[in-house]
Amino acid sequence: QVQLVESGGGLVQAGGSLRLSCAASGSIFSINAMGWYRQAPGKQRDLVAFVTGGGSTNYADPVKGRFTISRDNAKNTVYLQMNSLKPEDTAVYYCNTFPPVRAPIRSWGQGTQVTVSS
């Protein structure tokens, strides 16, 4: 079973940038697609973006043109570069497979808090 640890969140002003990292405890090479998700208080957890093993990417409309997802299979790490942040991007960010919770990943990590002030 592979565990995930998200990091890189923090408090940033609107218009600023953050880079999130998701480190896996084992190989992600065999995982077809990895995604970033976010959950704001009182709301459901939504997909932000995913990247396939071949490097193809897909983004949710609210983040298109501002966020970039990437993966480094050699480091078993997935990244999310977030630019031009807005207050509505405030949420806890999680990474997981896409669709979520698929072998060898069987659970969610603790997530990383992103807070964007206006």
BALOVO-679289 format. One record per atom (N, C-alpha, C, O): residue in three letters; x, y negated, z. Coordinates in nm, 3 decimals. Last residue first. Layout:
N
@code=ALA&east=X&north=Y&up=Z $
...
***
This chain:
118
@code=SER&east=-0.745&north=-3.824&up=0.059 $
@code=SER&east=-0.778&north=-3.927&up=-0.042 $
@code=SER&east=-0.709&north=-4.059&up=-0.012 $
@code=SER&east=-0.726&north=-4.156&up=-0.086 $
@code=SER&east=-0.554&north=-3.524&up=0.093 $
@code=SER&east=-0.617&north=-3.643&up=0.149 $
@code=SER&east=-0.639&north=-3.748&up=0.041 $
@code=SER&east=-0.563&north=-3.759&up=-0.055 $
@code=VAL&east=-0.579&north=-3.188&up=0.078 $
@code=VAL&east=-0.549&north=-3.304&up=-0.004 $
@code=VAL&east=-0.626&north=-3.423&up=0.052 $
@code=VAL&east=-0.749&north=-3.421&up=0.057 $
@code=THR&east=-0.445&north=-2.896&up=0.196 $
@code=THR&east=-0.531&north=-3.007&up=0.232 $
@code=THR&east=-0.486&north=-3.130&up=0.153 $
@code=THR&east=-0.370&north=-3.171&up=0.160 $
@code=VAL&east=-0.428&north=-2.555&up=0.195 $
@code=VAL&east=-0.395&north=-2.674&up=0.117 $
@code=VAL&east=-0.496&north=-2.782&up=0.153 $
@code=VAL&east=-0.616&north=-2.762&up=0.141 $
@code=GLN&east=-0.311&north=-2.274&up=0.366 $
@code=GLN&east=-0.403&north=-2.389&up=0.368 $
@code=GLN&east=-0.345&north=-2.502&up=0.282 $
@code=GLN&east=-0.229&north=-2.540&up=0.297 $
@code=THR&east=-0.295&north=-1.947&up=0.248 $
@code=THR&east=-0.219&north=-2.067&up=0.284 $
@code=THR&east=-0.309&north=-2.187&up=0.266 $
@code=THR&east=-0.375&north=-2.202&up=0.163 $
@code=GLY&east=-0.359&north=-1.602&up=0.350 $
@code=GLY&east=-0.381&north=-1.724&up=0.276 $
@code=GLY&east=-0.292&north=-1.838&up=0.322 $
@code=GLY&east=-0.222&north=-1.827&up=0.423 $
@code=GLN&east=-0.323&north=-1.353&up=0.449 $
@code=GLN&east=-0.376&north=-1.455&up=0.541 $
@code=GLN&east=-0.407&north=-1.586&up=0.471 $
@code=GLN&east=-0.475&north=-1.672&up=0.527 $
@code=GLY&east=-0.438&north=-1.118&up=0.197 $
@code=GLY&east=-0.340&north=-1.175&up=0.288 $
@code=GLY&east=-0.406&north=-1.280&up=0.375 $
@code=GLY&east=-0.528&north=-1.295&up=0.376 $
@code=TRP&east=-0.673&north=-0.850&up=0.161 $
@code=TRP&east=-0.634&north=-0.988&up=0.140 $
@code=TRP&east=-0.523&north=-1.026&up=0.238 $
@code=TRP&east=-0.516&north=-0.971&up=0.348 $
@code=SER&east=-0.608&north=-0.512&up=0.042 $
@code=SER&east=-0.663&north=-0.611&up=0.134 $
@code=SER&east=-0.619&north=-0.750&up=0.092 $
@code=SER&east=-0.537&north=-0.767&up=0.001 $
@code=ARG&east=-0.481&north=-0.337&up=-0.124 $
@code=ARG&east=-0.606&north=-0.292&up=-0.063 $
@code=ARG&east=-0.668&north=-0.394&up=0.031 $
@code=ARG&east=-0.771&north=-0.365&up=0.092 $
@code=ILE&east=-0.298&north=-0.286&up=-0.409 $
@code=ILE&east=-0.334&north=-0.387&up=-0.307 $
@code=ILE&east=-0.473&north=-0.356&up=-0.255 $
@code=ILE&east=-0.570&north=-0.348&up=-0.331 $
@code=PRO&east=-0.231&north=-0.125&up=-0.624 $
@code=PRO&east=-0.194&north=-0.080&up=-0.490 $
@code=PRO&east=-0.225&north=-0.181&up=-0.379 $
@code=PRO&east=-0.182&north=-0.162&up=-0.266 $
@code=ALA&east=-0.589&north=-0.120&up=-0.645 $
@code=ALA&east=-0.464&north=-0.052&up=-0.610 $
@code=ALA&east=-0.347&north=-0.110&up=-0.689 $
@code=ALA&east=-0.361&north=-0.141&up=-0.807 $
@code=ARG&east=-0.752&north=-0.432&up=-0.589 $
@code=ARG&east=-0.732&north=-0.314&up=-0.673 $
@code=ARG&east=-0.597&north=-0.254&up=-0.639 $
@code=ARG&east=-0.503&north=-0.326&up=-0.607 $
@code=VAL&east=-0.853&north=-0.688&up=-0.497 $
@code=VAL&east=-0.845&north=-0.566&up=-0.416 $
@code=VAL&east=-0.851&north=-0.443&up=-0.504 $
@code=VAL&east=-0.942&north=-0.361&up=-0.495 $
@code=PRO&east=-1.010&north=-0.863&up=-0.776 $
@code=PRO&east=-0.943&north=-0.852&up=-0.647 $
@code=PRO&east=-0.951&north=-0.714&up=-0.583 $
@code=PRO&east=-1.042&north=-0.635&up=-0.609 $
@code=PRO&east=-0.933&north=-0.804&up=-1.129 $
@code=PRO&east=-1.023&north=-0.837&up=-1.019 $
@code=PRO&east=-0.958&north=-0.808&up=-0.884 $
@code=PRO&east=-0.859&north=-0.734&up=-0.879 $
@code=PHE&east=-0.642&north=-0.924&up=-1.005 $
@code=PHE&east=-0.763&north=-0.968&up=-1.073 $
@code=PHE&east=-0.813&north=-0.852&up=-1.157 $
@code=PHE&east=-0.742&north=-0.806&up=-1.246 $
@code=THR&east=-0.498&north=-0.911&up=-0.672 $
@code=THR&east=-0.514&north=-0.863&up=-0.808 $
@code=THR&east=-0.634&north=-0.934&up=-0.872 $
@code=THR&east=-0.716&north=-0.995&up=-0.803 $
@code=ASN&east=-0.420&north=-1.221&up=-0.508 $
@code=ASN&east=-0.463&north=-1.082&up=-0.508 $
@code=ASN&east=-0.462&north=-1.035&up=-0.653 $
@code=ASN&east=-0.429&north=-1.110&up=-0.744 $
@code=CYS&east=-0.376&north=-1.503&up=-0.289 $
@code=CYS&east=-0.348&north=-1.430&up=-0.412 $
@code=CYS&east=-0.395&north=-1.286&up=-0.396 $
@code=CYS&east=-0.408&north=-1.236&up=-0.285 $
@code=TYR&east=-0.549&north=-1.792&up=-0.168 $
@code=TYR&east=-0.510&north=-1.652&up=-0.155 $
@code=TYR&east=-0.465&north=-1.599&up=-0.291 $
@code=TYR&east=-0.512&north=-1.645&up=-0.395 $
@code=TYR&east=-0.588&north=-2.093&up=0.008 $
@code=TYR&east=-0.555&north=-2.028&up=-0.118 $
@code=TYR&east=-0.500&north=-1.887&up=-0.090 $
@code=TYR&east=-0.417&north=-1.867&up=-0.002 $
@code=VAL&east=-0.836&north=-2.286&up=0.150 $
@code=VAL&east=-0.736&north=-2.183&up=0.177 $
@code=VAL&east=-0.714&north=-2.107&up=0.048 $
@code=VAL&east=-0.810&north=-2.061&up=-0.015 $
@code=ALA&east=-0.861&north=-2.629&up=0.033 $
@code=ALA&east=-0.912&north=-2.493&up=0.054 $
@code=ALA&east=-0.800&north=-2.407&up=0.110 $
@code=ALA&east=-0.684&north=-2.448&up=0.116 $
@code=THR&east=-0.894&north=-2.904&up=-0.175 $
@code=THR&east=-0.872&north=-2.861&up=-0.037 $
@code=THR&east=-0.940&north=-2.726&up=-0.013 $
@code=THR&east=-1.060&north=-2.711&up=-0.035 $
@code=ASP&east=-0.964&north=-3.005&up=-0.412 $
@code=ASP&east=-0.879&north=-2.887&up=-0.416 $
@code=ASP&east=-0.850&north=-2.832&up=-0.277 $
@code=ASP&east=-0.789&north=-2.727&up=-0.262 $
@code=GLU&east=-1.094&north=-3.241&up=-0.365 $
@code=GLU&east=-1.177&north=-3.122&up=-0.384 $
@code=GLU&east=-1.096&north=-2.994&up=-0.403 $
@code=GLU&east=-1.154&north=-2.886&up=-0.410 $
@code=PRO&east=-0.886&north=-3.428&up=-0.366 $
@code=PRO&east=-0.944&north=-3.385&up=-0.239 $
@code=PRO&east=-1.029&north=-3.258&up=-0.252 $
@code=PRO&east=-1.035&north=-3.177&up=-0.160 $
@code=LYS&east=-0.642&north=-3.312&up=-0.608 $
@code=LYS&east=-0.759&north=-3.390&up=-0.573 $
@code=LYS&east=-0.812&north=-3.343&up=-0.437 $
@code=LYS&east=-0.786&north=-3.230&up=-0.398 $
@code=LEU&east=-0.318&north=-3.325&up=-0.761 $
@code=LEU&east=-0.414&north=-3.268&up=-0.667 $
@code=LEU&east=-0.523&north=-3.366&up=-0.631 $
@code=LEU&east=-0.500&north=-3.487&up=-0.623 $
@code=SER&east=-0.131&north=-3.315&up=-0.973 $
@code=SER&east=-0.246&north=-3.406&up=-0.975 $
@code=SER&east=-0.356&north=-3.357&up=-0.882 $
@code=SER&east=-0.473&north=-3.349&up=-0.921 $
@code=ASN&east=-0.048&north=-2.962&up=-0.966 $
@code=ASN&east=-0.018&north=-3.103&up=-0.988 $
@code=ASN&east=-0.146&north=-3.184&up=-0.987 $
@code=ASN&east=-0.256&north=-3.130&up=-1.000 $
@code=MET&east=0.071&north=-2.665&up=-0.855 $
@code=MET&east=-0.049&north=-2.749&up=-0.851 $
@code=MET&east=-0.006&north=-2.895&up=-0.860 $
@code=MET&east=0.063&north=-2.946&up=-0.772 $
@code=GLN&east=0.172&north=-2.351&up=-0.940 $
@code=GLN&east=0.214&north=-2.490&up=-0.939 $
@code=GLN&east=0.090&north=-2.577&up=-0.951 $
@code=GLN&east=0.014&north=-2.564&up=-1.046 $
@code=LEU&east=0.187&north=-2.055&up=-0.797 $
@code=LEU&east=0.084&north=-2.147&up=-0.846 $
@code=LEU&east=0.138&north=-2.289&up=-0.829 $
@code=LEU&east=0.147&north=-2.340&up=-0.718 $
@code=TYR&east=0.333&north=-1.728&up=-0.848 $
@code=TYR&east=0.339&north=-1.870&up=-0.813 $
@code=TYR&east=0.216&north=-1.943&up=-0.864 $
@code=TYR&east=0.151&north=-1.901&up=-0.959 $
@code=VAL&east=0.424&north=-1.413&up=-0.718 $
@code=VAL&east=0.334&north=-1.489&up=-0.805 $
@code=VAL&east=0.333&north=-1.633&up=-0.755 $
@code=VAL&east=0.331&north=-1.658&up=-0.634 $
@code=THR&east=0.676&north=-1.164&up=-0.703 $
@code=THR&east=0.619&north=-1.290&up=-0.655 $
@code=THR&east=0.533&north=-1.354&up=-0.763 $
@code=THR&east=0.565&north=-1.349&up=-0.882 $
@code=ASN&east=0.880&north=-0.974&up=-0.741 $
@code=ASN&east=0.749&north=-0.936&up=-0.686 $
@code=ASN&east=0.677&north=-1.057&up=-0.627 $
@code=ASN&east=0.623&north=-1.051&up=-0.517 $
@code=LYS&east=1.102&north=-1.035&up=-0.877 $
@code=LYS&east=1.097&north=-1.081&up=-0.738 $
@code=LYS&east=0.967&north=-1.043&up=-0.669 $
@code=LYS&east=0.946&north=-1.076&up=-0.553 $
@code=ALA&east=1.040&north=-0.927&up=-1.121 $
@code=ALA&east=1.167&north=-0.887&up=-1.059 $
@code=ALA&east=1.171&north=-0.926&up=-0.911 $
@code=ALA&east=1.234&north=-0.858&up=-0.830 $
@code=ASN&east=0.807&north=-1.058&up=-1.192 $
@code=ASN&east=0.799&north=-0.918&up=-1.152 $
@code=ASN&east=0.926&north=-0.872&up=-1.083 $
@code=ASN&east=0.921&north=-0.786&up=-0.995 $
@code=ASP&east=0.682&north=-1.345&up=-1.136 $
@code=ASP&east=0.818&north=-1.297&up=-1.153 $
@code=ASP&east=0.819&north=-1.153&up=-1.102 $
@code=ASP&east=0.829&north=-1.129&up=-0.982 $
@code=ARG&east=0.429&north=-1.547&up=-1.284 $
@code=ARG&east=0.468&north=-1.431&up=-1.203 $
@code=ARG&east=0.612&north=-1.394&up=-1.236 $
@code=ARG&east=0.657&north=-1.410&up=-1.350 $
@code=SER&east=0.215&north=-1.839&up=-1.263 $
@code=SER&east=0.323&north=-1.760&up=-1.322 $
@code=SER&east=0.356&north=-1.643&up=-1.230 $
@code=SER&east=0.318&north=-1.641&up=-1.113 $
@code=ILE&east=-0.011&north=-2.103&up=-1.333 $
@code=ILE&east=0.018&north=-1.977&up=-1.264 $
@code=ILE&east=0.130&north=-1.905&up=-1.338 $
@code=ILE&east=0.138&north=-1.910&up=-1.460 $
@code=THR&east=-0.066&north=-2.440&up=-1.286 $
@code=THR&east=0.003&north=-2.341&up=-1.369 $
@code=THR&east=0.036&north=-2.218&up=-1.287 $
@code=THR&east=0.101&north=-2.227&up=-1.183 $
@code=PHE&east=-0.306&north=-2.708&up=-1.296 $
@code=PHE&east=-0.241&north=-2.595&up=-1.227 $
@code=PHE&east=-0.176&north=-2.503&up=-1.329 $
@code=PHE&east=-0.222&north=-2.490&up=-1.442 $
@code=ARG&east=-0.403&north=-2.893&up=-1.482 $
@code=ARG&east=-0.336&north=-2.941&up=-1.360 $
@code=ARG&east=-0.257&north=-2.831&up=-1.290 $
@code=ARG&east=-0.151&north=-2.858&up=-1.232 $
@code=GLY&east=-0.529&north=-2.774&up=-1.693 $
@code=GLY&east=-0.444&north=-2.888&up=-1.722 $
@code=GLY&east=-0.369&north=-2.943&up=-1.602 $
@code=GLY&east=-0.282&north=-3.029&up=-1.617 $
@code=LYS&east=-0.796&north=-2.666&up=-1.491 $
@code=LYS&east=-0.729&north=-2.663&up=-1.621 $
@code=LYS&east=-0.652&north=-2.791&up=-1.646 $
@code=LYS&east=-0.701&north=-2.902&up=-1.623 $
@code=VAL&east=-0.946&north=-2.669&up=-1.265 $
@code=VAL&east=-0.801&north=-2.683&up=-1.249 $
@code=VAL&east=-0.726&north=-2.683&up=-1.381 $
@code=VAL&east=-0.603&north=-2.697&up=-1.383 $
@code=PRO&east=-1.219&north=-2.634&up=-1.324 $
@code=PRO&east=-1.178&north=-2.748&up=-1.240 $
@code=PRO&east=-1.026&north=-2.770&up=-1.231 $
@code=PRO&east=-0.982&north=-2.879&up=-1.194 $
@code=ASP&east=-1.223&north=-2.390&up=-1.486 $
@code=ASP&east=-1.237&north=-2.523&up=-1.546 $
@code=ASP&east=-1.189&north=-2.636&up=-1.455 $
@code=ASP&east=-1.123&north=-2.728&up=-1.504 $
@code=ALA&east=-0.967&north=-2.155&up=-1.412 $
@code=ALA&east=-1.101&north=-2.207&up=-1.388 $
@code=ALA&east=-1.107&north=-2.350&up=-1.439 $
@code=ALA&east=-1.008&north=-2.422&up=-1.436 $
@code=TYR&east=-0.755&north=-2.006&up=-1.659 $
@code=TYR&east=-0.779&north=-2.098&up=-1.550 $
@code=TYR&east=-0.926&north=-2.132&up=-1.536 $
@code=TYR&east=-1.000&north=-2.136&up=-1.634 $
@code=ASN&east=-0.521&north=-1.759&up=-1.755 $
@code=ASN&east=-0.658&north=-1.810&up=-1.766 $
@code=ASN&east=-0.686&north=-1.893&up=-1.642 $
@code=ASN&east=-0.645&north=-1.856&up=-1.532 $
@code=THR&east=-0.247&north=-1.628&up=-1.949 $
@code=THR&east=-0.305&north=-1.696&up=-1.834 $
@code=THR&east=-0.447&north=-1.742&up=-1.863 $
@code=THR&east=-0.486&north=-1.762&up=-1.977 $
@code=SER&east=-0.012&north=-1.372&up=-2.026 $
@code=SER&east=-0.129&north=-1.452&up=-2.063 $
@code=SER&east=-0.194&north=-1.508&up=-1.938 $
@code=SER&east=-0.196&north=-1.444&up=-1.833 $
@code=GLY&east=0.192&north=-1.204&up=-1.949 $
@code=GLY&east=0.213&north=-1.348&up=-1.935 $
@code=GLY&east=0.096&north=-1.434&up=-1.980 $
@code=GLY&east=0.105&north=-1.556&up=-1.973 $
@code=GLY&east=0.156&north=-0.937&up=-1.937 $
@code=GLY&east=0.219&north=-0.990&up=-2.057 $
@code=GLY&east=0.238&north=-1.140&up=-2.056 $
@code=GLY&east=0.294&north=-1.197&up=-2.149 $
@code=GLY&east=0.017&north=-0.904&up=-1.706 $
@code=GLY&east=0.153&north=-0.855&up=-1.712 $
@code=GLY&east=0.229&north=-0.907&up=-1.832 $
@code=GLY&east=0.351&north=-0.920&up=-1.830 $
@code=THR&east=-0.165&north=-1.218&up=-1.664 $
@code=THR&east=-0.152&north=-1.076&up=-1.697 $
@code=THR&east=-0.005&north=-1.034&up=-1.695 $
@code=THR&east=0.085&north=-1.117&up=-1.684 $
@code=VAL&east=-0.292&north=-1.429&up=-1.418 $
@code=VAL&east=-0.186&north=-1.408&up=-1.517 $
@code=VAL&east=-0.173&north=-1.258&up=-1.539 $
@code=VAL&east=-0.170&north=-1.181&up=-1.443 $
@code=PHE&east=-0.558&north=-1.656&up=-1.326 $
@code=PHE&east=-0.491&north=-1.527&up=-1.325 $
@code=PHE&east=-0.389&north=-1.520&up=-1.437 $
@code=PHE&east=-0.396&north=-1.593&up=-1.536 $
@code=ALA&east=-0.710&north=-1.893&up=-1.098 $
@code=ALA&east=-0.635&north=-1.860&up=-1.219 $
@code=ALA&east=-0.585&north=-1.717&up=-1.210 $
@code=ALA&east=-0.570&north=-1.662&up=-1.100 $
@code=VAL&east=-0.918&north=-1.905&up=-0.909 $
@code=VAL&east=-0.856&north=-2.027&up=-0.959 $
@code=VAL&east=-0.787&north=-2.001&up=-1.093 $
@code=VAL&east=-0.803&north=-2.077&up=-1.189 $
@code=LEU&east=-1.217&north=-1.761&up=-0.797 $
@code=LEU&east=-1.095&north=-1.745&up=-0.875 $
@code=LEU&east=-1.046&north=-1.881&up=-0.924 $
@code=LEU&east=-1.125&north=-1.962&up=-0.975 $
@code=ASP&east=-1.342&north=-1.830&up=-0.466 $
@code=ASP&east=-1.350&north=-1.839&up=-0.612 $
@code=ASP&east=-1.214&north=-1.815&up=-0.676 $
@code=ASP&east=-1.110&north=-1.845&up=-0.618 $
@code=ARG&east=-1.535&north=-1.752&up=-0.193 $
@code=ARG&east=-1.399&north=-1.747&up=-0.247 $
@code=ARG&east=-1.408&north=-1.738&up=-0.400 $
@code=ARG&east=-1.474&north=-1.649&up=-0.454 $
@code=GLN&east=-1.794&north=-1.986&up=-0.100 $
@code=GLN&east=-1.744&north=-1.854&up=-0.136 $
@code=GLN&east=-1.603&north=-1.865&up=-0.190 $
@code=GLN&east=-1.556&north=-1.973&up=-0.227 $
@code=LYS&east=-1.791&north=-2.223&up=0.176 $
@code=LYS&east=-1.813&north=-2.183&up=0.037 $
@code=LYS&east=-1.756&north=-2.044&up=0.010 $
@code=LYS&east=-1.679&north=-1.991&up=0.091 $
@code=GLY&east=-1.723&north=-2.312&up=0.426 $
@code=GLY&east=-1.864&north=-2.296&up=0.395 $
@code=GLY&east=-1.896&north=-2.252&up=0.254 $
@code=GLY&east=-2.012&north=-2.245&up=0.215 $
@code=PRO&east=-1.421&north=-2.454&up=0.313 $
@code=PRO&east=-1.510&north=-2.427&up=0.427 $
@code=PRO&east=-1.656&north=-2.418&up=0.384 $
@code=PRO&east=-1.707&north=-2.506&up=0.314 $
@code=ALA&east=-1.304&north=-2.285&up=0.014 $
@code=ALA&east=-1.326&north=-2.406&up=0.092 $
@code=ALA&east=-1.423&north=-2.374&up=0.206 $
@code=ALA&east=-1.499&north=-2.278&up=0.197 $
@code=GLN&east=-1.081&north=-2.069&up=-0.114 $
@code=GLN&east=-1.206&north=-2.073&up=-0.039 $
@code=GLN&east=-1.209&north=-2.198&up=0.046 $
@code=GLN&east=-1.129&north=-2.215&up=0.138 $
@code=ARG&east=-0.935&north=-1.937&up=-0.413 $
@code=ARG&east=-0.943&north=-2.034&up=-0.305 $
@code=ARG&east=-1.080&north=-2.032&up=-0.241 $
@code=ARG&east=-1.181&north=-1.999&up=-0.304 $
@code=TYR&east=-0.687&north=-1.730&up=-0.576 $
@code=TYR&east=-0.824&north=-1.762&up=-0.539 $
@code=TYR&east=-0.822&north=-1.870&up=-0.433 $
@code=TYR&east=-0.720&north=-1.893&up=-0.369 $
@code=TRP&east=-0.484&north=-1.611&up=-0.835 $
@code=TRP&east=-0.497&north=-1.697&up=-0.718 $
@code=TRP&east=-0.644&north=-1.732&up=-0.700 $
@code=TRP&east=-0.716&north=-1.758&up=-0.796 $
@code=GLY&east=-0.399&north=-1.280&up=-0.955 $
@code=GLY&east=-0.473&north=-1.405&up=-0.953 $
@code=GLY&east=-0.453&north=-1.484&up=-0.826 $
@code=GLY&east=-0.412&north=-1.431&up=-0.723 $
@code=MET&east=-0.263&north=-1.055&up=-1.193 $
@code=MET&east=-0.260&north=-1.113&up=-1.059 $
@code=MET&east=-0.326&north=-1.249&up=-1.063 $
@code=MET&east=-0.313&north=-1.324&up=-1.160 $
@code=ALA&east=-0.304&north=-0.763&up=-1.385 $
@code=ALA&east=-0.330&north=-0.906&up=-1.369 $
@code=ALA&east=-0.328&north=-0.943&up=-1.222 $
@code=ALA&east=-0.384&north=-0.873&up=-1.137 $
@code=ASN&east=-0.178&north=-0.505&up=-1.372 $
@code=ASN&east=-0.205&north=-0.573&up=-1.498 $
@code=ASN&east=-0.223&north=-0.723&up=-1.480 $
@code=ASN&east=-0.162&north=-0.801&up=-1.554 $
@code=ILE&east=0.090&north=-0.384&up=-1.196 $
@code=ILE&east=-0.041&north=-0.450&up=-1.180 $
@code=ILE&east=-0.068&north=-0.533&up=-1.305 $
@code=ILE&east=0.012&north=-0.620&up=-1.339 $
@code=SER&east=0.344&north=-0.290&up=-1.211 $
@code=SER&east=0.238&north=-0.207&up=-1.270 $
@code=SER&east=0.100&north=-0.271&up=-1.263 $
@code=SER&east=0.004&north=-0.218&up=-1.320 $
@code=PHE&east=0.491&north=-0.479&up=-1.074 $
@code=PHE&east=0.515&north=-0.459&up=-1.217 $
@code=PHE&east=0.399&north=-0.387&up=-1.284 $
@code=PHE&east=0.362&north=-0.418&up=-1.397 $
@code=ILE&east=0.498&north=-0.530&up=-0.816 $
@code=ILE&east=0.375&north=-0.572&up=-0.883 $
@code=ILE&east=0.384&north=-0.546&up=-1.033 $
@code=ILE&east=0.296&north=-0.586&up=-1.109 $
@code=SER&east=0.634&north=-0.342&up=-0.546 $
@code=SER&east=0.637&north=-0.381&up=-0.687 $
@code=SER&east=0.499&north=-0.421&up=-0.739 $
@code=SER&east=0.398&north=-0.357&up=-0.710 $
@code=GLY&east=0.580&north=-0.485&up=-0.218 $
@code=GLY&east=0.622&north=-0.382&up=-0.311 $
@code=GLY&east=0.613&north=-0.431&up=-0.454 $
@code=GLY&east=0.587&north=-0.549&up=-0.478 $
@code=SER&east=0.499&north=-0.705&up=-0.086 $
@code=SER&east=0.592&north=-0.617&up=-0.015 $
@code=SER&east=0.642&north=-0.502&up=-0.102 $
@code=SER&east=0.734&north=-0.430&up=-0.064 $
@code=ALA&east=0.492&north=-1.018&up=-0.260 $
@code=ALA&east=0.439&north=-0.883&up=-0.238 $
@code=ALA&east=0.544&north=-0.795&up=-0.173 $
@code=ALA&east=0.664&north=-0.808&up=-0.201 $
@code=ALA&east=0.430&north=-1.354&up=-0.207 $
@code=ALA&east=0.532&north=-1.249&up=-0.206 $
@code=ALA&east=0.466&north=-1.115&up=-0.174 $
@code=ALA&east=0.395&north=-1.102&up=-0.075 $
@code=CYS&east=0.340&north=-1.630&up=-0.359 $
@code=CYS&east=0.276&north=-1.510&up=-0.307 $
@code=CYS&east=0.377&north=-1.397&up=-0.319 $
@code=CYS&east=0.406&north=-1.350&up=-0.430 $
@code=SER&east=0.351&north=-1.985&up=-0.326 $
@code=SER&east=0.416&north=-1.858&up=-0.358 $
@code=SER&east=0.339&north=-1.743&up=-0.294 $
@code=SER&east=0.281&north=-1.759&up=-0.187 $
@code=LEU&east=0.270&north=-2.305&up=-0.460 $
@code=LEU&east=0.238&north=-2.191&up=-0.375 $
@code=LEU&east=0.313&north=-2.068&up=-0.423 $
@code=LEU&east=0.335&north=-2.049&up=-0.542 $
@code=ARG&east=0.366&north=-2.628&up=-0.465 $
@code=ARG&east=0.391&north=-2.500&up=-0.532 $
@code=ARG&east=0.367&north=-2.388&up=-0.432 $
@code=ARG&east=0.438&north=-2.378&up=-0.332 $
@code=LEU&east=0.203&north=-2.943&up=-0.514 $
@code=LEU&east=0.248&north=-2.835&up=-0.427 $
@code=LEU&east=0.276&north=-2.713&up=-0.513 $
@code=LEU&east=0.217&north=-2.696&up=-0.620 $
@code=SER&east=0.172&north=-3.298&up=-0.555 $
@code=SER&east=0.194&north=-3.163&up=-0.606 $
@code=SER&east=0.234&north=-3.069&up=-0.494 $
@code=SER&east=0.292&north=-3.110&up=-0.393 $
@code=GLY&east=-0.065&north=-3.580&up=-0.562 $
@code=GLY&east=0.060&north=-3.511&up=-0.533 $
@code=GLY&east=0.063&north=-3.369&up=-0.588 $
@code=GLY&east=-0.028&north=-3.325&up=-0.658 $
@code=GLY&east=-0.314&north=-3.682&up=-0.593 $
@code=GLY&east=-0.216&north=-3.711&up=-0.697 $
@code=GLY&east=-0.084&north=-3.639&up=-0.678 $
@code=GLY&east=-0.001&north=-3.637&up=-0.769 $
@code=ALA&east=-0.369&north=-3.729&up=-0.249 $
@code=ALA&east=-0.426&north=-3.714&up=-0.383 $
@code=ALA&east=-0.324&north=-3.761&up=-0.487 $
@code=ALA&east=-0.259&north=-3.864&up=-0.471 $
@code=GLN&east=-0.111&north=-3.602&up=-0.034 $
@code=GLN&east=-0.202&north=-3.707&up=-0.078 $
@code=GLN&east=-0.255&north=-3.676&up=-0.218 $
@code=GLN&east=-0.191&north=-3.604&up=-0.295 $
@code=VAL&east=-0.109&north=-3.299&up=0.155 $
@code=VAL&east=-0.054&north=-3.383&up=0.049 $
@code=VAL&east=-0.157&north=-3.488&up=0.012 $
@code=VAL&east=-0.277&north=-3.465&up=0.025 $
@code=LEU&east=-0.020&north=-3.042&up=0.369 $
@code=LEU&east=-0.099&north=-3.164&up=0.356 $
@code=LEU&east=-0.032&north=-3.254&up=0.253 $
@code=LEU&east=0.087&north=-3.283&up=0.263 $
@code=GLY&east=0.010&north=-2.701&up=0.248 $
@code=GLY&east=0.041&north=-2.814&up=0.334 $
@code=GLY&east=-0.055&north=-2.928&up=0.312 $
@code=GLY&east=-0.158&north=-2.914&up=0.245 $
@code=GLY&east=0.161&north=-2.392&up=0.124 $
@code=GLY&east=0.055&north=-2.491&up=0.143 $
@code=GLY&east=0.098&north=-2.604&up=0.234 $
@code=GLY&east=0.208&north=-2.603&up=0.289 $
@code=GLY&east=0.354&north=-2.199&up=0.114 $
@code=GLY&east=0.373&north=-2.318&up=0.034 $
@code=GLY&east=0.265&north=-2.424&up=0.049 $
@code=GLY&east=0.276&north=-2.533&up=-0.007 $
@code=SER&east=0.240&north=-1.854&up=0.084 $
@code=SER&east=0.309&north=-1.964&up=0.151 $
@code=SER&east=0.313&north=-2.085&up=0.059 $
@code=SER&east=0.281&north=-2.076&up=-0.060 $
@code=GLU&east=0.113&north=-1.523&up=0.140 $
@code=GLU&east=0.107&north=-1.651&up=0.070 $
@code=GLU&east=0.178&north=-1.759&up=0.152 $
@code=GLU&east=0.178&north=-1.755&up=0.275 $
@code=VAL&east=0.184&north=-1.196&up=0.108 $
@code=VAL&east=0.206&north=-1.308&up=0.199 $
@code=VAL&east=0.212&north=-1.436&up=0.117 $
@code=VAL&east=0.302&north=-1.456&up=0.035 $
@code=LEU&east=0.048&north=-0.869&up=0.084 $
@code=LEU&east=0.073&north=-0.998&up=0.022 $
@code=LEU&east=0.089&north=-1.106&up=0.130 $
@code=LEU&east=0.018&north=-1.106&up=0.230 $
@code=GLN&east=0.141&north=-0.522&up=0.059 $
@code=GLN&east=0.090&north=-0.636&up=0.135 $
@code=GLN&east=0.130&north=-0.766&up=0.065 $
@code=GLN&east=0.231&north=-0.773&up=-0.004 $
@code=VAL&east=0.056&north=-0.218&up=-0.088 $
@code=VAL&east=0.134&north=-0.341&up=-0.100 $
@code=VAL&east=0.064&north=-0.451&up=-0.023 $
@code=VAL&east=-0.056&north=-0.472&up=-0.037 $
@code=GLN&east=0.084&north=0.119&up=0.000 $
@code=GLN&east=0.000&north=0.000&up=0.000 $
@code=GLN&east=0.088&north=-0.124&up=0.000 $
@code=GLN&east=0.182&north=-0.134&up=0.078 $
***
